[in-house]
């Protein structure tokens, strides 16, 4: 009977010690460590990159992200300062530039929709081996009139039966000097006829 009592006491002591050890371990696990690093601070959103040009014209009718600075050969013909100085326009009236396929457009806010009040220049590249053109593309559905330019051939649209509104609102020019070809559309509200011709001459003189 005594040996049985001793066995129960030993088991009780072991169980008590195991319980105490588990309590200590649980207490340690439940206490957060003071050595853990603080959570990383949230980074502030990065600002959108500035456009490559001074000002981009954004047409509300064009999907977001569609507006771009002029680029490619057409962007190297004229600069904003050329257009402002030749056409007599001001910085306040300037609404920005945009690219429409190969065409570079300078827009102006002149009491109407700036989308339609622009000076546009197109500088197509003539493929090597192709003869230098001396007249506008005959496939264009317009009648052309030859105009006087210095050291270059030039034409302006005289009749456009399929596009009568074009003659009413803009001058449409084509000019060439060797393999340098320039196409221009100039809103009459943005530039007078004499000024438009001067801008065309500046465009054809701008490079080889």
DRENPA-3360 file (N, C-alpha, C; in nm, 2 decimals, always signed):
BEGIN
1 = XXXXXXXX = +0.08/-0.12/+0.00/+0.00/+0.00/+0.00/+0.09/+0.12/+0.00 ~ +0.19/+0.13/+0.07/+0.28/+0.24/+0.07/+0.35/+0.27/-0.06 ~ +0.39/+0.16/-0.13/+0.45/+0.17/-0.26/+0.36/+0.24/-0.35 ~ +0.23/+0.21/-0.34/+0.13/+0.26/-0.43/+0.12/+0.41/-0.41 ~ +0.12/+0.45/-0.28/+0.11/+0.60/-0.24/+0.23/+0.67/-0.30 ~ +0.35/+0.61/-0.29/+0.47/+0.68/-0.34/+0.46/+0.70/-0.49 ~ +0.41/+0.60/-0.56/+0.39/+0.61/-0.71/+0.30/+0.72/-0.75 ~ +0.19/+0.74/-0.67/+0.10/+0.84/-0.70/+0.16/+0.98/-0.68;
9 = XXXXXXXX = +0.24/+0.99/-0.57/+0.31/+1.12/-0.54/+0.41/+1.16/-0.65 ~ +0.48/+1.06/-0.70/+0.58/+1.08/-0.80/+0.52/+1.13/-0.93 ~ +0.41/+1.06/-0.97/+0.33/+1.10/-1.09/+0.28/+1.24/-1.08 ~ +0.23/+1.27/-0.96/+0.17/+1.41/-0.94/+0.28/+1.51/-0.95 ~ +0.40/+1.49/-0.89/+0.51/+1.58/-0.90/+0.55/+1.60/-1.05 ~ +0.56/+1.49/-1.12/+0.60/+1.51/-1.26/+0.50/+1.58/-1.34 ~ +0.37/+1.56/-1.32/+0.26/+1.63/-1.39/+0.27/+1.78/-1.36 ~ +0.29/+1.81/-1.23/+0.30/+1.95/-1.19/+0.41/+2.02/-1.26;
17 = XXXXXXXX = +0.53/+1.96/-1.26/+0.65/+2.02/-1.33/+0.62/+2.04/-1.48 ~ +0.56/+1.94/-1.54/+0.53/+1.95/-1.69/+0.44/+2.07/-1.71 ~ +0.33/+2.08/-1.63/+0.24/+2.19/-1.64/+0.30/+2.32/-1.62 ~ +0.39/+2.33/-1.53/+0.46/+2.46/-1.50/+0.55/+2.50/-1.62 ~ +0.62/+2.39/-1.68/+0.70/+2.42/-1.80/+0.62/+2.47/-1.92 ~ +0.51/+2.40/-1.94/+0.42/+2.44/-2.05/+0.37/+2.58/-2.03 ~ +0.34/+2.62/-1.91/+0.29/+2.76/-1.88/+0.39/+2.86/-1.91 ~ +0.52/+2.83/-1.88/+0.63/+2.92/-1.91/+0.64/+2.94/-2.06;
25 = XXXXXXXX = +0.64/+2.82/-2.13/+0.66/+2.83/-2.28/+0.54/+2.90/-2.34 ~ +0.42/+2.88/-2.30/+0.31/+2.95/-2.35/+0.32/+3.10/-2.33 ~ +0.36/+3.13/-2.20/+0.38/+3.28/-2.17/+0.48/+3.34/-2.26 ~ +0.59/+3.27/-2.29/+0.69/+3.33/-2.38/+0.64/+3.35/-2.52 ~ +0.57/+3.25/-2.57/+0.52/+3.25/-2.70/+0.41/+3.36/-2.72 ~ +0.34/+3.39/-2.61/+0.23/+3.49/-2.62/+0.28/+3.63/-2.61 ~ +0.40/+3.65/-2.56/+0.45/+3.79/-2.55/+0.52/+3.83/-2.68 ~ +0.48/+3.94/-2.74/+0.55/+3.98/-2.86/+0.69/+4.03/-2.83;
33 = XXXXXXXX = +0.78/+4.00/-2.93/+0.92/+4.04/-2.91/+0.94/+4.19/-2.93 ~ +1.01/+4.25/-2.85/+1.04/+4.40/-2.87/+1.14/+4.42/-2.98 ~ +1.21/+4.32/-3.03/+1.31/+4.33/-3.13/+1.26/+4.33/-3.27 ~ +1.13/+4.30/-3.29/+1.07/+4.29/-3.43/+1.08/+4.43/-3.49 ~ +1.11/+4.44/-3.62/+1.12/+4.57/-3.69/+0.98/+4.63/-3.71 ~ +0.97/+4.76/-3.71/+0.84/+4.82/-3.74/+0.79/+4.79/-3.88 ~ +0.66/+4.79/-3.90/+0.61/+4.77/-4.04/+0.66/+4.87/-4.13 ~ +0.68/+4.84/-4.26/+0.73/+4.94/-4.35/+0.63/+5.05/-4.38;
41 = XXXXXXXX = +0.68/+5.17/-4.39/+0.60/+5.28/-4.42/+0.55/+5.28/-4.56 ~ +0.42/+5.32/-4.58/+0.36/+5.32/-4.72/+0.43/+5.43/-4.80 ~ +0.47/+5.39/-4.93/+0.53/+5.48/-5.02/+0.43/+5.58/-5.08 ~ +0.47/+5.70/-5.09/+0.38/+5.80/-5.15/+0.37/+5.77/-5.30 ~ +0.25/+5.79/-5.36/+0.24/+5.76/-5.51/+0.33/+5.85/-5.58 ~ +0.40/+5.79/-5.69/+0.49/+5.87/-5.77/+0.42/+5.96/-5.87 ~ +0.46/+6.08/-5.88/+0.39/+6.17/-5.98/+0.41/+6.12/-6.12 ~ +0.31/+6.15/-6.21/+0.32/+6.11/-6.35/+0.43/+6.18/-6.41;
49 = XXXXXXXX = +0.50/+6.11/-6.50/+0.62/+6.18/-6.57/+0.58/+6.30/-6.65 ~ +0.66/+6.40/-6.66/+0.63/+6.52/-6.74/+0.64/+6.48/-6.88 ~ +0.55/+6.55/-6.97/+0.56/+6.52/-7.11/+0.69/+6.57/-7.17 ~ +0.73/+6.51/-7.28/+0.85/+6.54/-7.35/+0.84/+6.68/-7.41 ~ +0.72/+6.73/-7.44/+0.71/+6.86/-7.50/+0.66/+6.95/-7.39 ~ +0.65/+7.08/-7.42/+0.60/+7.18/-7.32/+0.46/+7.16/-7.28 ~ +0.37/+7.13/-7.37/+0.23/+7.12/-7.34/+0.16/+7.03/-7.44 ~ +0.08/+6.93/-7.39/+0.01/+6.84/-7.48/-0.13/+6.88/-7.49;
57 = XXXXXXXX = -0.19/+6.88/-7.61/-0.33/+6.91/-7.62/-0.41/+6.78/-7.60 ~ -0.51/+6.79/-7.52/-0.59/+6.67/-7.48/-0.73/+6.69/-7.53 ~ -0.77/+6.61/-7.63/-0.90/+6.62/-7.69/-1.00/+6.54/-7.60 ~ -1.10/+6.60/-7.54/-1.19/+6.52/-7.45/-1.25/+6.40/-7.52 ~ -1.26/+6.41/-7.66/-1.33/+6.30/-7.73/-1.23/+6.18/-7.75 ~ -1.10/+6.20/-7.72/-1.01/+6.09/-7.74/-0.99/+6.02/-7.60 ~ -0.98/+5.88/-7.61/-0.97/+5.80/-7.49/-0.85/+5.85/-7.40 ~ -0.85/+5.82/-7.27/-0.75/+5.86/-7.18/-0.62/+5.80/-7.23;
65 = XXXXXXXX = -0.51/+5.88/-7.22/-0.38/+5.83/-7.26/-0.35/+5.84/-7.41 ~ -0.45/+5.89/-7.49/-0.43/+5.90/-7.63/-0.35/+6.02/-7.67 ~ -0.34/+6.13/-7.59/-0.27/+6.25/-7.62/-0.12/+6.23/-7.61 ~ -0.05/+6.27/-7.71/+0.10/+6.25/-7.71/+0.17/+6.37/-7.77 ~ +0.29/+6.39/-7.73/+0.37/+6.50/-7.79/+0.40/+6.46/-7.93 ~ +0.43/+6.56/-8.01/+0.48/+6.53/-8.15/+0.61/+6.45/-8.15 ~ +0.62/+6.36/-8.24/+0.75/+6.28/-8.25/+0.77/+6.24/-8.40 ~ +0.89/+6.19/-8.43/+0.92/+6.15/-8.56/+0.96/+6.27/-8.65;
73 = XXXXXXXX = +0.97/+6.24/-8.78/+1.02/+6.35/-8.87/+0.94/+6.47/-8.87 ~ +0.81/+6.46/-8.86/+0.72/+6.58/-8.86/+0.74/+6.68/-8.74 ~ +0.79/+6.62/-8.63/+0.81/+6.70/-8.51/+0.94/+6.79/-8.53 ~ +1.02/+6.76/-8.63/+1.15/+6.83/-8.64/+1.14/+6.95/-8.74 ~ +1.02/+6.97/-8.80/+1.01/+7.07/-8.91/+0.99/+7.21/-8.84 ~ +0.89/+7.23/-8.76/+0.85/+7.35/-8.70/+0.84/+7.34/-8.55 ~ +0.87/+7.44/-8.47/+0.85/+7.44/-8.33/+0.74/+7.54/-8.30 ~ +0.69/+7.53/-8.17/+0.58/+7.62/-8.13/+0.62/+7.77/-8.15;
81 = XXXXXXXX = +0.74/+7.80/-8.12/+0.78/+7.94/-8.14/+0.77/+7.99/-8.28 ~ +0.80/+7.90/-8.38/+0.79/+7.94/-8.52/+0.65/+7.97/-8.55 ~ +0.56/+7.89/-8.50/+0.41/+7.91/-8.54/+0.36/+8.03/-8.47 ~ +0.39/+8.05/-8.34/+0.35/+8.17/-8.27/+0.40/+8.30/-8.34 ~ +0.52/+8.30/-8.37/+0.58/+8.43/-8.43/+0.53/+8.45/-8.57 ~ +0.52/+8.35/-8.65/+0.47/+8.37/-8.79/+0.33/+8.40/-8.80 ~ +0.24/+8.34/-8.72/+0.10/+8.36/-8.73/+0.05/+8.47/-8.63 ~ +0.14/+8.52/-8.55/+0.10/+8.63/-8.46/+0.01/+8.59/-8.35;
89 = XXXXXXXX = +0.03/+8.46/-8.30/-0.05/+8.41/-8.19/+0.03/+8.43/-8.06 ~ -0.04/+8.41/-7.95/+0.02/+8.43/-7.82/+0.02/+8.30/-7.73 ~ +0.10/+8.31/-7.63/+0.11/+8.19/-7.54/-0.02/+8.16/-7.47 ~ -0.10/+8.27/-7.44/-0.23/+8.24/-7.38/-0.32/+8.17/-7.48 ~ -0.31/+8.19/-7.61/-0.40/+8.13/-7.70/-0.35/+7.98/-7.73 ~ -0.23/+7.95/-7.71/-0.17/+7.82/-7.74/-0.23/+7.71/-7.65 ~ -0.29/+7.61/-7.71/-0.35/+7.50/-7.63/-0.27/+7.37/-7.63 ~ -0.16/+7.37/-7.70/-0.07/+7.25/-7.69/-0.06/+7.18/-7.82;
97 = XXXXXXXX = +0.03/+7.08/-7.82/+0.05/+7.00/-7.95/+0.00/+6.86/-7.93 ~ -0.02/+6.80/-8.04/-0.06/+6.66/-8.04/-0.01/+6.59/-8.17 ~ -0.01/+6.46/-8.16/+0.03/+6.38/-8.28/-0.09/+6.30/-8.33 ~ -0.11/+6.32/-8.47/-0.22/+6.24/-8.53/-0.15/+6.16/-8.64 ~ -0.12/+6.03/-8.61/-0.05/+5.95/-8.70/+0.08/+6.01/-8.74 ~ +0.11/+6.05/-8.86/+0.24/+6.11/-8.89/+0.24/+6.26/-8.89 ~ +0.13/+6.32/-8.84/+0.11/+6.46/-8.85/+0.13/+6.53/-8.71 ~ +0.21/+6.64/-8.71/+0.22/+6.71/-8.59/+0.13/+6.83/-8.59;
105 = XXXXXXXX = +0.05/+6.85/-8.48/-0.05/+6.96/-8.48/-0.02/+7.05/-8.36 ~ -0.03/+7.18/-8.39/-0.02/+7.29/-8.29/-0.16/+7.35/-8.27 ~ -0.22/+7.34/-8.16/-0.36/+7.38/-8.14/-0.37/+7.52/-8.07 ~ -0.48/+7.59/-8.10/-0.50/+7.72/-8.04/-0.65/+7.73/-8.00 ~ -0.66/+7.80/-7.89/-0.80/+7.83/-7.83/-0.84/+7.97/-7.88 ~ -0.92/+7.98/-7.98/-0.95/+8.11/-8.04/-1.11/+8.12/-8.05 ~ -1.17/+8.10/-7.94/-1.32/+8.12/-7.94/-1.39/+8.01/-8.01 ~ -1.34/+7.89/-8.01/-1.41/+7.77/-8.07/-1.34/+7.64/-8.02;
113 = XXXXXXXX = -1.36/+7.54/-8.09/-1.30/+7.41/-8.05/-1.16/+7.41/-8.09 ~ -1.07/+7.40/-7.99/-0.92/+7.40/-8.03/-0.88/+7.27/-8.11 ~ -0.97/+7.17/-8.10/-0.94/+7.05/-8.18/-0.93/+7.08/-8.33 ~ -1.01/+7.18/-8.37/-1.02/+7.21/-8.51/-0.94/+7.34/-8.55 ~ -0.88/+7.40/-8.45/-0.81/+7.53/-8.48/-0.66/+7.49/-8.46 ~ -0.59/+7.45/-8.57/-0.45/+7.41/-8.55/-0.37/+7.44/-8.67 ~ -0.24/+7.43/-8.66/-0.15/+7.43/-8.77/-0.08/+7.29/-8.77 ~ -0.10/+7.22/-8.88/-0.05/+7.08/-8.89/+0.05/+7.07/-8.99;
121 = XXXXXXXX = +0.16/+7.00/-8.96/+0.27/+6.97/-9.06/+0.30/+6.83/-9.07 ~ +0.32/+6.78/-9.19/+0.35/+6.64/-9.21/+0.48/+6.63/-9.30 ~ +0.57/+6.55/-9.26/+0.70/+6.54/-9.33/+0.72/+6.39/-9.36 ~ +0.66/+6.35/-9.47/+0.68/+6.21/-9.52/+0.82/+6.18/-9.57 ~ +0.87/+6.07/-9.54/+1.01/+6.03/-9.59/+0.99/+5.96/-9.72 ~ +1.07/+6.00/-9.82/+1.07/+5.94/-9.95/+1.16/+5.82/-9.95 ~ +1.11/+5.70/-9.98/+1.20/+5.58/-9.98/+1.32/+5.59/-10.07 ~ +1.43/+5.53/-10.03/+1.55/+5.54/-10.12/+1.52/+5.47/-10.26;
129 = XXXXXXXX = +1.57/+5.53/-10.36/+1.54/+5.47/-10.50/+1.41/+5.52/-10.56 ~ +1.33/+5.59/-10.48/+1.20/+5.65/-10.54/+1.23/+5.79/-10.59 ~ +1.19/+5.82/-10.71/+1.21/+5.95/-10.76/+1.15/+6.06/-10.67 ~ +1.22/+6.17/-10.66/+1.17/+6.28/-10.58/+1.04/+6.34/-10.64 ~ +0.93/+6.35/-10.57/+0.80/+6.40/-10.63/+0.81/+6.55/-10.66 ~ +0.74/+6.59/-10.76/+0.73/+6.73/-10.80/+0.59/+6.78/-10.80 ~ +0.49/+6.69/-10.77/+0.35/+6.73/-10.77/+0.29/+6.66/-10.65 ~ +0.18/+6.70/-10.60/+0.11/+6.63/-10.49/+0.06/+6.49/-10.55;
137 = XXXXXXXX = +0.02/+6.41/-10.46/-0.03/+6.27/-10.49/-0.15/+6.29/-10.58 ~ -0.15/+6.24/-10.71/-0.27/+6.26/-10.79/-0.39/+6.18/-10.75 ~ -0.38/+6.09/-10.65/-0.49/+6.02/-10.60/-0.57/+6.10/-10.50 ~ -0.52/+6.21/-10.45/-0.60/+6.29/-10.36/-0.71/+6.36/-10.44 ~ -0.83/+6.36/-10.38/-0.95/+6.40/-10.46/-0.97/+6.56/-10.46 ~ -0.86/+6.63/-10.48/-0.86/+6.77/-10.48/-0.80/+6.83/-10.61 ~ -0.83/+6.95/-10.64/-0.77/+7.03/-10.75/-0.67/+7.13/-10.69 ~ -0.55/+7.12/-10.74/-0.44/+7.20/-10.68/-0.41/+7.32/-10.77;
145 = XXXXXXXX = -0.36/+7.43/-10.70/-0.31/+7.55/-10.77/-0.17/+7.57/-10.73 ~ -0.08/+7.60/-10.83/+0.06/+7.62/-10.80/+0.08/+7.76/-10.74 ~ +0.17/+7.76/-10.64/+0.20/+7.89/-10.57/+0.35/+7.91/-10.58 ~ +0.38/+8.04/-10.55/+0.52/+8.08/-10.56/+0.59/+8.06/-10.43 ~ +0.70/+7.98/-10.43/+0.79/+7.96/-10.31/+0.93/+7.98/-10.35 ~ +1.02/+8.01/-10.26/+1.16/+8.03/-10.29/+1.23/+7.90/-10.29 ~ +1.29/+7.87/-10.40/+1.37/+7.74/-10.42/+1.29/+7.62/-10.39 ~ +1.17/+7.61/-10.42/+1.08/+7.50/-10.40/+0.96/+7.50/-10.48;
153 = XXXXXXXX = +0.89/+7.39/-10.50/+0.77/+7.39/-10.57/+0.66/+7.38/-10.47 ~ +0.55/+7.45/-10.49/+0.44/+7.45/-10.39/+0.30/+7.46/-10.46 ~ +0.21/+7.40/-10.39/+0.07/+7.39/-10.43/-0.03/+7.42/-10.32 ~ -0.14/+7.47/-10.35/-0.25/+7.49/-10.25/-0.38/+7.43/-10.31 ~ -0.46/+7.37/-10.22/-0.59/+7.31/-10.27/-0.68/+7.43/-10.32 ~ -0.73/+7.42/-10.44/-0.82/+7.52/-10.50/-0.96/+7.47/-10.49 ~ -0.98/+7.35/-10.52/-1.12/+7.29/-10.52/-1.12/+7.16/-10.45 ~ -1.22/+7.13/-10.37/-1.24/+7.01/-10.30/-1.39/+6.97/-10.29;
161 = XXXXXXXX = -1.44/+6.92/-10.41/-1.59/+6.90/-10.41/-1.64/+6.80/-10.30 ~ -1.56/+6.71/-10.26/-1.60/+6.61/-10.16/-1.58/+6.66/-10.02 ~ -1.51/+6.77/-10.01/-1.48/+6.83/-9.88/-1.49/+6.98/-9.88 ~ -1.61/+7.03/-9.91/-1.63/+7.18/-9.92/-1.59/+7.25/-9.79 ~ -1.62/+7.19/-9.68/-1.59/+7.26/-9.55/-1.44/+7.28/-9.53 ~ -1.36/+7.20/-9.60/-1.21/+7.21/-9.58/-1.17/+7.35/-9.64 ~ -1.22/+7.38/-9.76/-1.18/+7.51/-9.82/-1.23/+7.63/-9.73 ~ -1.34/+7.61/-9.66/-1.39/+7.72/-9.58/-1.31/+7.74/-9.46;
169 = XXXXXXXX = -1.25/+7.64/-9.40/-1.19/+7.65/-9.27/-1.04/+7.65/-9.27 ~ -0.98/+7.60/-9.38/-0.83/+7.58/-9.37/-0.76/+7.60/-9.51 ~ -0.63/+7.63/-9.50/-0.55/+7.62/-9.62/-0.48/+7.48/-9.62 ~ -0.47/+7.42/-9.73/-0.41/+7.29/-9.74/-0.29/+7.30/-9.85 ~ -0.17/+7.29/-9.80/-0.05/+7.31/-9.88/+0.03/+7.18/-9.91 ~ +0.10/+7.18/-10.02/+0.20/+7.08/-10.04/+0.32/+7.14/-10.10 ~ +0.44/+7.11/-10.06/+0.56/+7.17/-10.11/+0.67/+7.07/-10.11 ~ +0.77/+7.09/-10.20/+0.88/+7.00/-10.22/+1.00/+7.07/-10.26;
177 = XXXXXXXX = +1.12/+7.03/-10.21/+1.25/+7.07/-10.25/+1.34/+6.95/-10.26 ~ +1.36/+6.90/-10.38/+1.43/+6.77/-10.39/+1.35/+6.66/-10.32 ~ +1.41/+6.59/-10.23/+1.35/+6.48/-10.16/+1.28/+6.52/-10.03 ~ +1.28/+6.65/-10.00/+1.22/+6.70/-9.88/+1.07/+6.75/-9.92 ~ +0.98/+6.68/-9.87/+0.84/+6.70/-9.90/+0.76/+6.75/-9.77 ~ +0.68/+6.85/-9.78/+0.61/+6.90/-9.66/+0.46/+6.91/-9.70 ~ +0.38/+6.86/-9.62/+0.23/+6.88/-9.63/+0.19/+6.97/-9.51 ~ +0.10/+7.06/-9.53/+0.05/+7.15/-9.42/-0.10/+7.18/-9.43;
185 = XXXXXXXX = -0.16/+7.18/-9.31/-0.30/+7.22/-9.30/-0.30/+7.33/-9.20 ~ -0.35/+7.45/-9.24/-0.35/+7.56/-9.15/-0.49/+7.62/-9.14 ~ -0.54/+7.62/-9.02/-0.67/+7.68/-9.00/-0.67/+7.83/-9.03 ~ -0.77/+7.88/-9.10/-0.77/+8.02/-9.14/-0.79/+8.11/-9.02 ~ -0.85/+8.05/-8.91/-0.87/+8.13/-8.79/-0.74/+8.15/-8.72 ~ -0.65/+8.06/-8.74/-0.52/+8.06/-8.67/-0.41/+8.15/-8.74 ~ -0.42/+8.15/-8.87/-0.32/+8.22/-8.96/-0.39/+8.28/-9.08 ~ -0.35/+8.40/-9.11/-0.40/+8.46/-9.24/-0.32/+8.40/-9.36;
193 = XXXXXXXX = -0.37/+8.43/-9.48/-0.31/+8.37/-9.60/-0.16/+8.40/-9.61 ~ -0.13/+8.53/-9.60/+0.01/+8.57/-9.61/+0.10/+8.51/-9.51 ~ +0.05/+8.50/-9.38/+0.12/+8.43/-9.27/+0.13/+8.28/-9.30 ~ +0.03/+8.22/-9.35/+0.03/+8.08/-9.38/+0.14/+8.05/-9.49 ~ +0.15/+8.13/-9.59/+0.25/+8.11/-9.69/+0.39/+8.13/-9.63 ~ +0.41/+8.22/-9.55/+0.53/+8.24/-9.48/+0.57/+8.13/-9.40 ~ +0.47/+8.07/-9.33/+0.50/+7.95/-9.24/+0.54/+7.83/-9.33 ~ +0.47/+7.81/-9.44/+0.51/+7.71/-9.54/+0.65/+7.72/-9.59;
201 = XXXXXXXX = +0.69/+7.84/-9.62/+0.83/+7.87/-9.66/+0.93/+7.84/-9.55 ~ +0.89/+7.87/-9.43/+0.98/+7.84/-9.31/+0.99/+7.69/-9.30 ~ +0.88/+7.62/-9.32/+0.89/+7.47/-9.30/+0.98/+7.41/-9.41 ~ +0.97/+7.45/-9.53/+1.05/+7.39/-9.64/+1.19/+7.43/-9.63 ~ +1.22/+7.55/-9.56/+1.36/+7.59/-9.54/+1.42/+7.53/-9.42 ~ +1.35/+7.46/-9.34/+1.39/+7.42/-9.20/+1.50/+7.30/-9.21 ~ +1.51/+7.24/-9.33/+1.61/+7.13/-9.33/+1.65/+7.10/-9.48 ~ +1.74/+7.01/-9.49/+1.79/+6.98/-9.63/+1.68/+6.92/-9.72;
% end
